Amino acid sequence: MRGCRPGLTTEVIRAVLSCLHGGEDPAFGWCTGLRAVPEGELAALDRRIAALRCCRTALARHLADSGT
């Protein structure tokens, strides 16, 4: 995901790392309740995208109405 910075806190990273199991070749499995954290981040991103789309539409409409 080029240019994508999810912005996970060290607390979230610590929690995710605690879900790694194994030694030499660790495997990841979602810990109980942890999946809610990235799902919340995804929902927040969806809200930000919706707000940006709204702003873009308003700006495009303004530019079209001003004749430039």
Secondary structure as UniProt FT lines:
FT   TURN            2..3
FT   HELIX           10..17
FT   TURN            18..19
FT   STRAND          20..21
FT   STRAND          27..28
FT   TURN            32..35
FT   HELIX           36..66
//
